[in-house]
């Protein structure tokens, strides 16, 4: 980890990204379904992405995926595995994490992961 970026700075950046993504998600959901947004606000934020009624809104899927990424990164932080590739456990650089605090994979594993994902076709 680079000496000019502290763990505290990384944690602050991760928490800021989490807050930003959750706020943006709630704003979007509020426009679609105010009652559902109110229900989510009463729940722990780390449960939002898996809340079944959200499946009725396919346009929210990109934001739900972003919430899942931030939840995974926060969980990694809590258990002391933050900054390690989720596939090969290589250490990610502090600069990479500062740029994308929710990053889960090193570059080689990200390339493999991207190739393994099924291509979806939209009509």
Secondary structure, DSSP 8 states (H G I E B T S, - for coil): --TTS-HHHHHHHHHHHHHHHHHHHHHHHHHH-HHHHHHHHTS-GGGGGG-GGGGG-GGGHHHHHHHHHHHHHHHHHHHT-TTB-TTT--B--HHHHHH-TT--S-HHHHHHHHHHS------
